[in-house]
Amino acid sequence: MDFPRKTVTTKQAGDAAEDRALAHLEAAGLRLVARNYRTPGRGGGEIDLVMRDRDGTLVFVEVRRRASAAFGGAAASVGGSKQRRIVFAARHFLARLPQQPPCRFDVVGVQAGEIEWLKAAFDAS
């Protein structure tokens, strides 16, 4: 008797990578503020995780999943266009706050079972 293979969708794999990244960051002392923050309307941006570091810094985290390190791996896949969309969403998020905290943009790559955390991977300029 043949059993059907259990297939994992791209969304399920991405959600699992986000879960792993979140657990990793929380174990390092960061606290979740928001998950999958999206700007309203078309052409906006999305931030996978918004975290608060121990020193009060607001950390906008892009989580990338890749099967292998080919072509630079997960972290290298966050190009200029993606960075601009994340910065746009971060500015939208910050506009809702009464005070602007220090901020940074991190990338967490999940590939081949390993997690690579790049703090301050890019800036808002």
Number of C-alpha atoms within 10 A of each C-alpha: 3 4 5 6 6 6 7 9 9 10 9 11 13 17 15 14 22 24 13 18 25 23 14 16 20 15 10 11 13 21 18 17 13 14 16 14 19 16 19 11 7 6 8 14 21 20 22 20 22 24 23 21 18 11 8 13 15 23 25 27 28 25 26 23 24 19 11 13 14 9 8 10 19 22 23 14 15 18 10 10 9 14 19 16 17 26 21 17 21 25 13 17 17 14 11 9 9 7 8 11 13 10 19 18 21 21 25 25 26 26 18 12 11 9 17 17 18 15 13 14 17 16 12 13 6
